[in-house]
């Protein structure tokens, strides 16, 4: 058991953190959809052909859309006066090389997001600018009959604007992260597709964290996360319809100066972890020239310690 003095100290810290830190960690980040501070990857971005890398060459992808949602706490309850509305556009370049390693073609990519964010945490704040850039220096892809695989390593850079103590003016997460990933697609002769992308995000510390403007700097360590994009769909000629979505589960707790952050006012809570599941309709069109268009809407549910809302997407895939 902890003594009364330690309870008062930790309890006081948790009370202060509960209203602010939770919101700050759920602030818009430097990813394409700019939803959560602990997310630099735009969850749900990869669906149709997620595990199917194109033939050797150069490709341009564009992700455009909107996210809107309200903050939910560790019990899944809505936090009053805490909401987010974000427009985003991310540019992605992919190069697939003729070179083979372990039987798979070698590839690299870069993603550059631009974000316009409007956040309400009591007051309204808005900001527009560059988000956190993603690079992948190493990726391999394989094809065998109806099965297709991709394995790669993504590195996310803290290039987005970050204002310590002011989440409404922050786009970037202000930490580095690495993310090993594996994507797989099964395509049947009858037009059915099942695709999934499995990712594990490992983050460095944010050493510029502040509880408020003018407060002293602290080290914030966001927990690691397992997240999965998925799609089940059916093609009819050049068109495809299906359901796409994502699941995210935080696997380690958030820590502030090495101390676990409670998701409630209980200082003995096991720690704050985020979770979300989203699903919605998706439509694709493959033009005769090889350009692919995707439109989708994803609704979030079963949310803890994150914003809960929806994402509307338009995605373009084009060889050049």
SULBEL-V271760 format. One record per backbone hydrogen bond with DSSP energy under -1.0 kcal/mol. CO is the residue of the C=O (numbers start at 0). NH is the residue of the N-H. Records with the same first field share a line. If there is no record, write none. Layout:
# SULBEL-V271760
CO=NH, NH
This chain:
# SULBEL-V271760
2=6
3=7
4=8
5=9
6=10
7=11
8=12
9=13
10=14
11=15
12=16
13=17
16=20, 21
19=23
20=24
21=25
23=26
28=30
35=38
40=42
41=44
46=49
48=51
56=95
57=319
58=93
59=317
60=91
61=315
62=89
63=313
64=87
65=311
66=85
67=309
68=83
69=307
70=78
72=75, 304
76=72
80=121
81=70
82=119
83=68
84=117
85=66
86=115
87=64
88=113
89=62
90=111
91=60
92=109
93=58
94=107
95=56
98=105
100=103
103=100
104=140
105=96
107=94
108=135
109=92
110=133
111=90
112=130
113=88
114=128
115=86
116=126
117=84
118=124
119=82
120=122
122=120
124=118
126=116
128=114
129=160
132=156
133=110
134=154
135=108
137=152
138=106
139=150
140=104
141=148
143=146
145=186
146=143
147=184
148=141
149=182
150=139
151=180
153=178
154=134
155=176
156=158
160=170, 171
162=165
165=168
166=169
175=203
176=155
177=201
178=153
179=199
180=151
181=197
182=149
183=195
184=147
185=193
187=190
190=234
191=187
192=232
193=185
194=230
195=183
196=228
197=181
198=226
200=224
201=177
205=219
208=217
211=214
217=208
218=256
219=205
220=254
223=250, 251
224=200
225=248
226=198
227=246
228=196
229=244
230=194
231=242
232=192
233=240
235=238
237=285
238=235
239=283
240=233
241=281
242=231
243=279
244=229
245=277
246=227
247=275
248=225
253=260
254=220
255=258
258=255
260=271
265=268
271=253
273=249
274=303
275=247
276=300
277=245
278=298
279=243
280=296
281=241
282=294
283=239
284=292
286=289
290=286
291=316
292=284
293=314
294=282
295=312
297=310
298=278
300=276
303=274
305=71
307=69
308=299
309=67
310=297
311=65
312=295
313=63
314=293
315=61
316=291
317=59
